[in-house]
Amino acid sequence: MTSPMPEHFSELPLSPVMQRALAQVGWSKPSPIQARVIPHALEGYDILGQARTGTGKTASFAIPILEQLDPLRIHPLPQALVLVPTRELAHQVHGEFVKLAEGCPTEIVEVAGGKHMQKQLKALGHGVQVVVGTPGRVIDHIERGSLRLGGIWCVVLDEADRMLDIGFRPSIERILRRCPENRQTMLLSATLDERIRDLANRYLFEPVVIDCSDKDVSVETIEQRFISISKDRKQEVLFELLEREQPPQAIIFCRTKIGTAKLHRQLERYYVNRPERKVRVETIHGDMSQPQRDEVFKALRENKIDILVATDVVGRGIDVSSISHIINYDMPDECDDYVHRVGRTGRMGRSGIAFSFVGKDQGYLLTEIEQRINRMLEKDPLSEAVGKRRASPAASEGSASEVSGSRWIDSRTADGPTDRQPEPQSDLPFGTAPASRTLGRAKSRGSVRRR
C-alpha cells in the first residue's frame, strides 16, 4: 500500500522551523523527487533515486538531513557527508543547505579542491554537522586527520553516475568503508546503469528505489533542433542564429578549452561592433582558477551574463534556471554529454530550446543521440539557408554544408529511431549489502534537532 504523493510541503512531517525556511525561499509544492524521497529519508531508509538534474534533488536529501541533525554540543563530530563530482556542484549544494538551514544554527562546511585549505581546516576544527565535498578533497582531510567519520549517520552520493564517469569509484569506496556500517545511504543519479546498480548492491541496505526520470531522456519542454553545416561556416551561422533568436541567456558549448577561448574572443569582437546590442559575453573552462570560475557562475546566476561560452565543465550539476538557449557549437562525443548539456535549459518545468551544429561527417552522432533520447531532432531552417548560399553544380551532388552520406539517409527511416530501442538492462537485485547493516539511525529518532 503506497501513500498518496504530497502536493504541498505542509503535508510532509516537517518541523515549523523547516516550514518557515521553505516559505522564506518561496517553495510551497515539492517536486516529484522531493515528494517521494523526503518521507522515506525521514524514516531512515537507504535510497536509490533516479532523476535528471534540475528537478530539485538537492533539497530532497538536504531537508531530511537538516531535520535530524543533533546540535554540536550533543554530537561534536560530523553527522552527514555529501559527496559530489565537481567543485561547482559542491558550492551549489552547500548554498542550498545554508538556505534551507535558515532559522536554526547549523554548521555546514564545503570541502573541495581549488578552495583555501586553511579555511577548511579551521572550519572543521571548530566543529561541523554537515560536510559537502568532492571525493579527492574529502580523502585529503581524512588523511590529515581533520575529518573524522566515526559520527556519520548519513552519506549522500549525489550525481553518482558523473562521479563514476570521472573515475572516483575507488575514492568513493574508500570513503564509504571508513564510515560507520550502521548508517543511512542515499545514492542519487541521472541514470541507473550497471555500474550504479553494482555500487548500490555493495553499499546500500534494502534501499527504496525511486525513479523520477522522464520516459524520454530530454523533457518535452525542451525544443531540440539541428543545423547541418560545414566547419568553415560555423562562426557565420552562429552569429546569424544569435541575431535571429536574441536569447535572454544562452550557453554555447565547445569541445576544447582552446576553442572555447577563441570563440569567446570572436563573440566579444562581434558585439563590440554592434553597440546597439548590449550583450555580455563570458567564458569558462578547466584552465581557469577556482575563484575565477566561481565568479563567472555567480554572475550567470545573477543574470549578469547573456552568453556563456563553455566546455563541458558546466555540462552537469549547475542549476541555473534562467538559461533559455543551449547551442552545441561542437557536437559532444558521447550521447550522455548531449543530454546533460541540453539539460541546462528547461529547468524546473520552464521551456527552453537547444541547437546542435552537425558537420558533414557527424550524421552518425545525430542518429545515436536521437536513439538515446527516443526523439527526432527538427532540422532548423538555417540549414536550408546555408545550403542555398553554397549551391553549385558540384554542391547539388552532395553539398558539404549538409549532413551527407547514405549512412545518414538509411539511419533515419520513416519510423525514426523509435524502432531501435536499446536492450533493456537486467534488473539486478538490491539489498546485498552486509547483513549486519540496519536501517539508518534516523528511523527511530524522529526530528530530534527541531522538536
VOPAGU-2260 file (C-alpha; in pm, 1 decimal, decimal comma):
REM VOPAGU-2260
SITE   aa  ch    i         X         Y         Z
SITE  MET   A    0       0,0       0,0       0,0
SITE  THR   A    1     150,1     329,9    -109,2
SITE  SER   A    2      70,5     667,0      40,4
SITE  PRO   A    3     -54,5     944,6    -188,3
SITE  MET   A    4     207,2    1187,8    -312,4
SITE  PRO   A    5     208,5    1505,7    -101,0
SITE  GLU   A    6     118,1    1810,1    -308,3
SITE  HIS   A    7     238,9    2069,2     -56,9
SITE  PHE   A    8     528,2    2081,7     187,9
SITE  SER   A    9     272,3    2136,9     461,8
SITE  GLU   A   10     160,5    1775,5     410,4
SITE  LEU   A   11     507,7    1644,2     494,7
SITE  PRO   A   12     611,1    1578,0     856,6
SITE  LEU   A   13     847,4    1874,7     872,7
SITE  SER   A   14     922,9    2096,8    1169,0
SITE  PRO   A   15     789,1    2454,5    1196,3
SITE  VAL   A   16    1147,1    2578,4    1152,3
SITE  MET   A   17    1178,3    2398,9     817,8
SITE  GLN   A   18     832,5    2507,8     705,1
SITE  ARG   A   19     931,2    2869,2     771,2
SITE  ALA   A   20    1259,1    2826,0     581,7
SITE  LEU   A   21    1070,7    2680,2     284,7
SITE  ALA   A   22     820,8    2966,0     292,2
SITE  GLN   A   23    1105,4    3215,5     304,6
SITE  VAL   A   24    1258,0    3080,5     -17,8
SITE  GLY   A   25     914,0    3071,7    -178,9
SITE  TRP   A   26     865,8    2695,7    -200,0
SITE  SER   A   27     517,9    2559,9    -137,4
SITE  LYS   A   28     498,8    2248,9    -357,6
SITE  PRO   A   29     759,1    1972,1    -356,8
SITE  SER   A   30     891,7    1846,9    -688,4
SITE  PRO   A   31     822,6    1477,5    -763,8
SITE  ILE   A   32    1167,2    1367,3    -642,6
SITE  GLN   A   33    1125,4    1569,2    -321,1
SITE  ALA   A   34     777,1    1436,5    -256,3
SITE  ARG   A   35     895,5    1078,1    -291,6
SITE  VAL   A   36    1238,6    1091,3    -128,4
SITE  ILE   A   37    1174,7    1307,3     178,9
SITE  PRO   A   38     922,3    1078,4     357,8
SITE  HIS   A   39    1143,0     769,2     312,0
SITE  ALA   A   40    1457,5     960,2     407,4
SITE  LEU   A   41    1293,0    1081,1     728,1
SITE  GLU   A   42    1213,8     717,0     806,2
SITE  GLY   A   43    1581,7     633,6     771,5
SITE  TYR   A   44    1565,6     409,2     467,2
SITE  ASP   A   45    1853,5     380,4     224,1
SITE  ILE   A   46    1750,1     535,5    -107,1
SITE  LEU   A   47    1845,1     472,8    -467,7
SITE  GLY   A   48    1695,9     760,5    -662,5
SITE  GLN   A   49    1694,9     841,0   -1031,6
SITE  ALA   A   50    1613,2    1189,8   -1155,2
SITE  ARG   A   51    1771,3    1428,6   -1400,1
SITE  THR   A   52    1939,6    1745,7   -1281,9
SITE  GLY   A   53    1717,4    2048,4   -1233,2
SITE  THR   A   54    1440,4    1854,7   -1057,5
SITE  GLY   A   55    1516,6    1957,8    -700,6
SITE  LYS   A   56    1731,0    1659,6    -599,0
SITE  THR   A   57    1945,2    1861,3    -359,9
SITE  ALA   A   58    1653,9    1962,9    -139,1
SITE  SER   A   59    1524,2    1605,7    -141,4
SITE  PHE   A   60    1819,2    1497,4      73,0
SITE  ALA   A   61    1909,8    1828,7     236,5
SITE  ILE   A   62    1569,6    1871,4     402,7
SITE  PRO   A   63    1562,4    1533,1     583,7
SITE  ILE   A   64    1927,5    1567,3     686,5
SITE  LEU   A   65    1871,5    1912,8     835,6
SITE  GLU   A   66    1558,1    1792,4    1011,9
SITE  GLN   A   67    1750,8    1524,8    1200,9
SITE  LEU   A   68    2079,2    1687,2    1296,5
SITE  ASP   A   69    2178,9    1699,3    1661,6
SITE  PRO   A   70    2330,9    2021,1    1798,5
SITE  LEU   A   71    2710,2    2032,3    1810,5
SITE  ARG   A   72    2709,0    2026,0    2191,3
SITE  ILE   A   73    2542,2    1682,6    2175,5
SITE  HIS   A   74    2714,3    1543,8    1866,7
SITE  PRO   A   75    3054,7    1714,3    1811,3
SITE  LEU   A   76    3162,6    1504,2    1509,8
SITE  PRO   A   77    3028,4    1544,9    1152,4
SITE  GLN   A   78    2692,0    1374,5    1114,9
SITE  ALA   A   79    2624,3    1386,9     741,5
SITE  LEU   A   80    2857,8    1364,8     441,5
SITE  VAL   A   81    2753,6    1463,8      89,8
SITE  LEU   A   82    2986,1    1362,3    -194,7
SITE  VAL   A   83    2957,4    1541,0    -530,7
SITE  PRO   A   84    3164,1    1519,7    -851,4
SITE  THR   A   85    3273,1    1882,1    -901,8
SITE  ARG   A   86    3377,1    2192,5    -710,8
SITE  GLU   A   87    3093,2    2389,0    -866,9
SITE  LEU   A   88    2833,8    2139,4    -751,9
SITE  ALA   A   89    2986,9    2132,6    -403,2
SITE  HIS   A   90    2944,8    2510,0    -383,6
SITE  GLN   A   91    2587,5    2486,9    -509,5
SITE  VAL   A   92    2485,4    2208,9    -269,5
SITE  HIS   A   93    2649,5    2390,3      22,0
SITE  GLY   A   94    2448,7    2701,8     -64,0
SITE  GLU   A   95    2126,2    2502,1     -73,4
SITE  PHE   A   96    2194,1    2359,1     272,0
SITE  VAL   A   97    2267,6    2705,1     410,5
SITE  LYS   A   98    1946,9    2842,5     260,0
SITE  LEU   A   99    1731,9    2562,5     399,8
SITE  ALA   A  100    1900,2    2581,5     743,4
SITE  GLU   A  101    1775,1    2937,0     794,2
SITE  GLY   A  102    1630,0    2979,6    1142,1
SITE  CYS   A  103    1833,8    2711,4    1318,0
SITE  PRO   A  104    2210,1    2744,0    1385,3
SITE  THR   A  105    2381,0    2484,6    1167,5
SITE  GLU   A  106    2747,7    2430,1    1088,0
SITE  ILE   A  107    2793,7    2328,0     724,6
SITE  VAL   A  108    3132,3    2321,4     554,9
SITE  GLU   A  109    3229,3    2288,1     189,2
SITE  VAL   A  110    3548,8    2093,7     120,2
SITE  ALA   A  111    3658,7    2087,7    -243,4
SITE  GLY   A  112    3976,2    2125,5    -442,1
SITE  GLY   A  113    4061,6    2476,1    -552,9
SITE  LYS   A  114    3935,4    2616,9    -223,4
SITE  HIS   A  115    4154,6    2750,6      56,8
SITE  MET   A  116    4273,1    2451,3     258,6
SITE  GLN   A  117    4344,9    2652,9     574,5
SITE  LYS   A  118    3989,0    2785,6     585,0
SITE  GLN   A  119    3856,3    2432,0     554,3
SITE  LEU   A  120    4087,4    2308,0     829,1
SITE  LYS   A  121    3976,7    2592,4    1056,2
SITE  ALA   A  122    3606,8    2523,4     991,5
SITE  LEU   A  123    3646,1    2150,5    1052,5
SITE  GLY   A  124    3844,9    2220,7    1369,1
SITE  HIS   A  125    3563,8    2433,6    1511,6
SITE  GLY   A  126    3314,8    2150,3    1461,9
SITE  VAL   A  127    3066,7    2086,5    1180,8
SITE  GLN   A  128    2745,1    1894,7    1134,8
SITE  VAL   A  129    2731,8    1858,2     755,0
SITE  VAL   A  130    3027,5    1817,9     518,5
SITE  VAL   A  131    2976,3    1872,8     143,5
SITE  GLY   A  132    3274,9    1787,7     -70,4
SITE  THR   A  133    3444,3    1623,4    -364,1
SITE  PRO   A  134    3594,2    1276,7    -305,7
SITE  GLY   A  135    3956,4    1383,4    -355,0
SITE  ARG   A  136    3947,7    1666,0    -103,0
SITE  VAL   A  137    3745,9    1458,6     145,1
SITE  ILE   A  138    4020,1    1194,2     137,2
SITE  ASP   A  139    4281,8    1468,1     184,9
SITE  HIS   A  140    4109,3    1571,8     508,0
SITE  ILE   A  141    4064,7    1213,0     624,6
SITE  GLU   A  142    4438,5    1150,2     580,2
SITE  ARG   A  143    4523,7    1474,6     762,0
SITE  GLY   A  144    4300,9    1370,6    1049,4
SITE  SER   A  145    4095,1    1689,1    1011,9
SITE  LEU   A  146    3783,0    1495,2     908,7
SITE  ARG   A  147    3670,7    1211,8    1132,6
SITE  LEU   A  148    3388,3     994,6    1004,5
SITE  GLY   A  149    3304,5     799,5    1320,8
SITE  GLY   A  150    2991,0    1005,5    1387,9
SITE  ILE   A  151    2846,9     994,8    1035,0
SITE  TRP   A  152    2492,2     861,2    1026,4
SITE  CYS   A  153    2404,6     971,2     670,6
SITE  VAL   A  154    2604,3     960,2     345,6
SITE  VAL   A  155    2476,2    1103,3      17,7
SITE  LEU   A  156    2627,4    1024,0    -322,3
SITE  ASP   A  157    2493,0    1299,5    -546,5
SITE  GLU   A  158    2531,9    1277,0    -925,3
SITE  ALA   A  159    2677,6     932,6    -866,8
SITE  ASP   A  160    2697,1     845,4   -1235,8
SITE  ARG   A  161    2907,0    1153,3   -1301,9
SITE  MET   A  162    3143,1    1063,8   -1017,5
SITE  LEU   A  163    3191,8     721,5   -1173,5
SITE  ASP   A  164    3246,6     878,9   -1516,5
SITE  ILE   A  165    3526,7    1091,0   -1372,1
SITE  GLY   A  166    3687,5     784,5   -1214,2
SITE  PHE   A  167    3603,1     849,7    -849,6
SITE  ARG   A  168    3481,6     497,8    -769,2
SITE  PRO   A  169    3797,2     390,9    -578,2
SITE  SER   A  170    3781,2     711,1    -372,7
SITE  ILE   A  171    3408,8     671,1    -306,3
SITE  GLU   A  172    3452,7     313,9    -187,3
SITE  ARG   A  173    3747,1     412,1      29,5
SITE  ILE   A  174    3536,1     680,1     198,2
SITE  LEU   A  175    3231,9     454,7     242,3
SITE  ARG   A  176    3443,9     185,9     407,6
SITE  ARG   A  177    3558,4     445,4     663,0
SITE  CYS   A  178    3201,7     542,6     753,2
SITE  PRO   A  179    3001,3     352,2    1016,6
SITE  GLU   A  180    2821,4      49,1     875,3
SITE  ASN   A  181    2501,9     138,2    1057,0
SITE  ARG   A  182    2434,6     447,8     851,7
SITE  GLN   A  183    2175,6     575,9     609,4
SITE  THR   A  184    2298,5     597,4     248,8
SITE  MET   A  185    2128,3     787,8     -33,1
SITE  LEU   A  186    2253,4     743,3    -388,9
SITE  LEU   A  187    2109,0     984,9    -643,9
SITE  SER   A  188    2185,7     965,0   -1012,1
SITE  ALA   A  189    2056,1    1075,0   -1351,3
SITE  THR   A  190    2099,0     717,1   -1476,7
SITE  LEU   A  191    2085,8     375,4   -1314,7
SITE  ASP   A  192    2325,4     181,2   -1532,0
SITE  GLU   A  193    2504,5    -138,1   -1433,6
SITE  ARG   A  194    2785,3      49,8   -1256,3
SITE  ILE   A  195    2537,9     232,9   -1033,5
SITE  ARG   A  196    2347,5     -84,1    -957,4
SITE  ASP   A  197    2669,0    -260,8    -862,2
SITE  LEU   A  198    2761,8      24,3    -627,4
SITE  ALA   A  199    2413,1      13,2    -475,1
SITE  ASN   A  200    2436,5    -361,6    -422,7
SITE  ARG   A  201    2762,2    -320,3    -233,8
SITE  TYR   A  202    2682,5     -25,7     -10,9
SITE  LEU   A  203    2304,1      20,8      21,7
SITE  PHE   A  204    2088,3    -190,5     251,8
SITE  GLU   A  205    1744,3    -279,3     113,8
SITE  PRO   A  206    1706,5      63,2     -49,4
SITE  VAL   A  207    1383,0     222,3    -154,7
SITE  VAL   A  208    1418,4     258,6    -533,2
SITE  ILE   A  209    1269,8     583,9    -661,5
SITE  ASP   A  210    1251,3     655,2   -1034,0
SITE  CYS   A  211    1159,7    1012,9   -1122,3
SITE  SER   A  212    1323,1    1003,6   -1464,2
SITE  ASP   A  213    1119,5    1106,2   -1762,9
SITE  LYS   A  214    1013,9     846,1   -2015,6
SITE  ASP   A  215    1219,3    1042,3   -2267,3
SITE  VAL   A  216    1568,5    1138,1   -2162,1
SITE  SER   A  217    1508,9    1500,7   -2263,5
SITE  VAL   A  218    1189,5    1656,3   -2134,2
SITE  GLU   A  219     914,4    1781,2   -2357,0
SITE  THR   A  220     964,6    2142,9   -2254,9
SITE  ILE   A  221    1298,6    2149,8   -2442,4
SITE  GLU   A  222    1272,2    2203,4   -2816,7
SITE  GLN   A  223    1569,0    2043,9   -2992,6
SITE  ARG   A  224    1694,0    2128,8   -3341,5
SITE  PHE   A  225    1998,9    2063,8   -3554,3
SITE  ILE   A  226    2172,9    2272,1   -3819,8
SITE  SER   A  227    2373,6    2084,2   -4080,8
SITE  ILE   A  228    2681,5    2286,3   -4161,1
SITE  SER   A  229    3040,6    2273,7   -4280,5
SITE  LYS   A  230    3318,4    2363,8   -4039,8
SITE  ASP   A  231    3417,3    2683,8   -4222,2
SITE  ARG   A  232    3065,8    2831,4   -4189,4
SITE  LYS   A  233    3003,4    2765,0   -3819,6
SITE  GLN   A  234    3100,6    3107,5   -3689,6
SITE  GLU   A  235    2897,4    3290,4   -3953,4
SITE  VAL   A  236    2588,6    3080,1   -3889,2
SITE  LEU   A  237    2629,4    3114,7   -3512,4
SITE  PHE   A  238    2610,1    3493,8   -3546,6
SITE  GLU   A  239    2300,4    3459,2   -3766,7
SITE  LEU   A  240    2139,8    3227,2   -3513,1
SITE  LEU   A  241    2210,3    3466,1   -3225,0
SITE  GLU   A  242    2066,8    3758,6   -3422,5
SITE  ARG   A  243    1754,5    3561,1   -3504,8
SITE  GLU   A  244    1698,0    3420,3   -3156,0
SITE  GLN   A  245    1835,7    3706,0   -2941,6
SITE  PRO   A  246    1842,2    3467,5   -2642,6
SITE  PRO   A  247    1780,3    3611,5   -2296,4
SITE  GLN   A  248    2055,1    3383,9   -2164,4
SITE  ALA   A  249    2246,8    3119,0   -2355,8
SITE  ILE   A  250    2528,5    2869,2   -2310,4
SITE  ILE   A  251    2739,4    2782,4   -2614,5
SITE  PHE   A  252    2927,4    2454,9   -2573,8
SITE  CYS   A  253    3265,7    2391,5   -2734,2
SITE  ARG   A  254    3470,6    2073,4   -2716,1
SITE  THR   A  255    3810,2    2215,7   -2620,7
SITE  LYS   A  256    3947,6    2485,9   -2391,4
SITE  ILE   A  257    4133,0    2648,9   -2683,0
SITE  GLY   A  258    3820,5    2651,1   -2898,5
SITE  THR   A  259    3620,3    2798,1   -2612,2
SITE  ALA   A  260    3866,3    3083,5   -2558,5
SITE  LYS   A  261    3883,5    3154,2   -2932,2
SITE  LEU   A  262    3506,4    3166,9   -2979,9
SITE  HIS   A  263    3474,8    3389,2   -2672,1
SITE  ARG   A  264    3713,2    3642,5   -2827,5
SITE  GLN   A  265    3526,4    3630,2   -3159,3
SITE  LEU   A  266    3190,9    3692,7   -2990,3
SITE  GLU   A  267    3331,9    3980,9   -2788,0
SITE  ARG   A  268    3462,4    4144,6   -3106,6
SITE  TYR   A  269    3130,4    4084,0   -3278,4
SITE  TYR   A  270    2926,8    4258,2   -3010,8
SITE  VAL   A  271    3177,1    4542,6   -2966,9
SITE  ASN   A  272    3099,0    4631,3   -3327,4
SITE  ARG   A  273    2728,1    4627,1   -3250,3
SITE  PRO   A  274    2689,5    4882,4   -2969,8
SITE  GLU   A  275    2312,9    4887,3   -3013,5
SITE  ARG   A  276    2307,6    4535,0   -2868,7
SITE  LYS   A  277    2435,0    4530,6   -2512,3
SITE  VAL   A  278    2529,1    4165,1   -2485,8
SITE  ARG   A  279    2754,3    4047,5   -2205,6
SITE  VAL   A  280    2974,9    3753,7   -2305,8
SITE  GLU   A  281    3185,0    3539,6   -2070,8
SITE  THR   A  282    3370,3    3210,2   -2084,2
SITE  ILE   A  283    3450,4    2924,9   -1851,0
SITE  HIS   A  284    3681,1    2627,1   -1894,5
SITE  GLY   A  285    3908,8    2397,1   -1699,0
SITE  ASP   A  286    4220,4    2618,0   -1718,1
SITE  MET   A  287    4056,2    2891,5   -1511,7
SITE  SER   A  288    4126,1    2909,3   -1139,4
SITE  GLN   A  289    3851,0    2816,2    -898,3
SITE  PRO   A  290    3790,9    3177,7    -783,4
SITE  GLN   A  291    3756,7    3281,8   -1148,3
SITE  ARG   A  292    3508,4    3002,9   -1216,0
SITE  ASP   A  293    3311,3    3087,1    -901,5
SITE  GLU   A  294    3289,1    3448,9   -1011,9
SITE  VAL   A  295    3155,0    3350,8   -1353,9
SITE  PHE   A  296    2893,1    3115,5   -1208,6
SITE  LYS   A  297    2783,5    3383,0    -962,5
SITE  ALA   A  298    2741,5    3633,7   -1245,8
SITE  LEU   A  299    2549,2    3376,6   -1450,4
SITE  ARG   A  300    2304,8    3311,5   -1165,4
SITE  GLU   A  301    2259,8    3684,4   -1112,1
SITE  ASN   A  302    2176,5    3735,2   -1482,6
SITE  LYS   A  303    2486,9    3945,6   -1537,0
SITE  ILE   A  304    2592,6    3725,3   -1829,8
SITE  ASP   A  305    2391,2    3691,8   -2150,4
SITE  ILE   A  306    2609,5    3441,7   -2336,5
SITE  LEU   A  307    2843,8    3193,4   -2171,9
SITE  VAL   A  308    3092,2    3004,9   -2389,8
SITE  ALA   A  309    3191,5    2688,5   -2206,8
SITE  THR   A  310    3338,0    2343,1   -2216,7
SITE  ASP   A  311    3158,2    2052,0   -2052,5
SITE  VAL   A  312    3272,1    2182,9   -1714,4
SITE  VAL   A  313    2915,4    2322,0   -1691,9
SITE  GLY   A  314    2751,6    2025,0   -1862,8
SITE  ARG   A  315    2649,0    1874,5   -1534,0
SITE  GLY   A  316    2538,3    1979,3   -1188,4
SITE  ILE   A  317    2494,2    2354,4   -1234,6
SITE  ASP   A  318    2139,7    2461,1   -1162,4
SITE  VAL   A  319    2073,4    2797,5   -1330,7
SITE  SER   A  320    1703,4    2814,3   -1409,0
SITE  SER   A  321    1722,2    3120,6   -1635,9
SITE  ILE   A  322    1907,9    2957,6   -1928,6
SITE  SER   A  323    1681,6    2986,0   -2234,4
SITE  HIS   A  324    1909,0    2858,5   -2513,6
SITE  ILE   A  325    2173,2    2588,1   -2548,7
SITE  ILE   A  326    2394,7    2584,9   -2859,1
SITE  ASN   A  327    2618,6    2286,6   -2927,4
SITE  TYR   A  328    2874,6    2469,3   -3139,2
SITE  ASP   A  329    3080,3    2148,9   -3124,1
SITE  MET   A  330    2894,3    1819,8   -3105,3
SITE  PRO   A  331    2979,9    1612,3   -2796,1
SITE  ASP   A  332    3144,0    1274,1   -2843,3
SITE  GLU   A  333    2904,9    1098,3   -2606,3
SITE  CYS   A  334    2524,3    1091,9   -2609,3
SITE  ASP   A  335    2508,6    1138,1   -2232,4
SITE  ASP   A  336    2711,6    1459,0   -2264,2
SITE  TYR   A  337    2449,7    1585,0   -2509,5
SITE  VAL   A  338    2172,2    1502,8   -2264,4
SITE  HIS   A  339    2340,5    1689,2   -1981,8
SITE  ARG   A  340    2428,5    1990,2   -2196,4
SITE  VAL   A  341    2070,3    2023,8   -2315,3
SITE  GLY   A  342    1953,6    1975,6   -1958,1
SITE  ARG   A  343    2098,7    2316,8   -1866,8
SITE  THR   A  344    1781,4    2469,1   -2014,0
SITE  GLY   A  345    1418,2    2380,7   -1944,8
SITE  ARG   A  346    1490,1    2376,9   -1570,1
SITE  MET   A  347    1211,5    2311,5   -1318,3
SITE  GLY   A  348     945,0    2290,2   -1589,7
SITE  ARG   A  349    1045,8    2600,5   -1783,0
SITE  SER   A  350    1063,8    2592,3   -2161,8
SITE  GLY   A  351    1392,4    2600,3   -2349,0
SITE  ILE   A  352    1548,2    2536,4   -2687,6
SITE  ALA   A  353    1868,4    2364,6   -2795,6
SITE  PHE   A  354    2054,2    2385,8   -3128,0
SITE  SER   A  355    2327,4    2149,6   -3244,6
SITE  PHE   A  356    2572,8    2223,1   -3526,8
SITE  VAL   A  357    2618,3    1894,1   -3712,8
SITE  GLY   A  358    2909,3    1856,7   -3954,6
SITE  LYS   A  359    2900,1    1661,6   -4279,3
SITE  ASP   A  360    3072,9    1362,4   -4117,7
SITE  GLN   A  361    2869,5    1367,4   -3794,2
SITE  GLY   A  362    2540,7    1219,0   -3910,3
SITE  TYR   A  363    2611,4     909,5   -3702,9
SITE  LEU   A  364    2636,7    1124,0   -3385,1
SITE  LEU   A  365    2298,3    1277,5   -3452,9
SITE  THR   A  366    2146,3     934,8   -3512,6
SITE  GLU   A  367    2293,8     799,7   -3189,3
SITE  ILE   A  368    2158,0    1097,8   -2994,4
SITE  GLU   A  369    1810,9    1051,5   -3141,3
SITE  GLN   A  370    1815,4     686,2   -3047,4
SITE  ARG   A  371    1933,5     776,3   -2697,5
SITE  ILE   A  372    1654,5    1026,1   -2635,4
SITE  ASN   A  373    1395,6     836,7   -2843,1
SITE  ARG   A  374    1312,5    1150,8   -3032,7
SITE  MET   A  375    1382,9    1305,8   -3372,5
SITE  LEU   A  376    1556,7    1643,5   -3374,8
SITE  GLU   A  377    1396,8    1902,3   -3600,1
SITE  LYS   A  378    1603,0    2043,7   -3886,7
SITE  ASP   A  379    1635,7    2419,2   -3839,4
SITE  PRO   A  380    1563,2    2645,4   -4141,4
SITE  LEU   A  381    1916,3    2783,9   -4118,9
SITE  SER   A  382    2030,3    2452,4   -4266,9
SITE  GLU   A  383    1839,6    2531,7   -4585,8
SITE  ALA   A  384    1977,2    2886,0   -4593,7
SITE  VAL   A  385    2333,0    2756,8   -4566,5
SITE  GLY   A  386    2270,0    2505,7   -4843,5
SITE  LYS   A  387    2129,7    2769,7   -5079,3
SITE  ARG   A  388    2423,3    3004,1   -5024,5
SITE  ARG   A  389    2661,4    2726,7   -5116,4
SITE  ALA   A  390    2455,9    2591,3   -5407,6
SITE  SER   A  391    2664,5    2496,6   -5711,6
SITE  PRO   A  392    2667,7    2214,6   -5972,2
SITE  ALA   A  393    2915,3    2027,1   -5753,3
SITE  ALA   A  394    2724,3    2102,8   -5437,9
SITE  SER   A  395    2399,8    1977,1   -5587,7
SITE  GLU   A  396    2553,2    1631,0   -5598,5
SITE  GLY   A  397    2647,4    1641,5   -5231,5
SITE  SER   A  398    2678,1    1977,8   -5057,3
SITE  ALA   A  399    2940,4    1994,6   -4785,8
SITE  SER   A  400    2700,3    2202,7   -4579,4
SITE  GLU   A  401    2454,1    1917,8   -4548,0
SITE  VAL   A  402    2483,0    1612,4   -4327,2
SITE  SER   A  403    2573,8    1370,1   -4603,0
SITE  GLY   A  404    2625,1    1005,5   -4673,4
SITE  SER   A  405    2397,2     706,4   -4717,5
SITE  ARG   A  406    2454,4     623,1   -4352,6
SITE  TRP   A  407    2255,5     936,4   -4266,0
SITE  ILE   A  408    1969,5     857,2   -4504,7
SITE  ASP   A  409    1949,8     490,5   -4406,6
SITE  SER   A  410    1956,0     559,2   -4035,6
SITE  ARG   A  411    1657,7     794,3   -4041,2
SITE  THR   A  412    1381,1     558,9   -4150,7
SITE  ALA   A  413    1017,9     659,7   -4171,4
SITE  ASP   A  414     965,1     518,2   -3827,0
SITE  GLY   A  415    1259,0     715,2   -3685,2
SITE  PRO   A  416    1480,6     580,4   -3412,7
SITE  THR   A  417    1191,7     455,3   -3203,5
SITE  ASP   A  418    1210,1     110,3   -3361,8
SITE  ARG   A  419    1566,2      66,7   -3238,2
SITE  GLN   A  420    1522,8      62,7   -2865,6
SITE  PRO   A  421    1829,8     -20,9   -2657,7
SITE  GLU   A  422    1842,3    -360,0   -2493,1
SITE  PRO   A  423    1664,6    -344,8   -2156,3
SITE  GLN   A  424    1905,1    -374,8   -1869,1
SITE  SER   A  425    1858,4    -672,1   -1646,8
SITE  ASP   A  426    1722,9    -584,8   -1307,0
SITE  LEU   A  427    1992,6    -658,0   -1054,8
SITE  PRO   A  428    1875,3    -746,5    -704,4
SITE  PHE   A  429    1922,8    -483,0    -438,2
SITE  GLY   A  430    1992,2    -523,7     -72,9
SITE  THR   A  431    2302,4    -739,8     -94,6
SITE  ALA   A  432    2499,1    -509,3     133,4
SITE  PRO   A  433    2634,9    -668,5     452,4
SITE  ALA   A  434    2360,4    -831,4     655,2
SITE  SER   A  435    2475,3    -653,4     970,5
SITE  ARG   A  436    2350,5    -324,7     827,8
SITE  THR   A  437    2026,8    -192,6     972,5
SITE  LEU   A  438    1802,7      89,0     867,9
SITE  GLY   A  439    1955,0     429,5     926,1
SITE  ARG   A  440    1952,8     566,5    1278,8
SITE  ALA   A  441    1705,8     832,4    1168,2
SITE  LYS   A  442    1424,2     577,4    1159,1
SITE  SER   A  443    1393,8     560,5    1535,6
SITE  ARG   A  444    1482,2     915,5    1626,0
SITE  GLY   A  445    1234,0    1145,7    1455,0
SITE  SER   A  446    1308,0    1515,0    1421,8
SITE  VAL   A  447    1536,4    1537,7    1726,0
SITE  ARG   A  448    1704,8    1863,2    1637,7
SITE  ARG   A  449    1397,8    2065,4    1562,0
SITE  ARG   A  450    1142,8    1944,3    1811,7
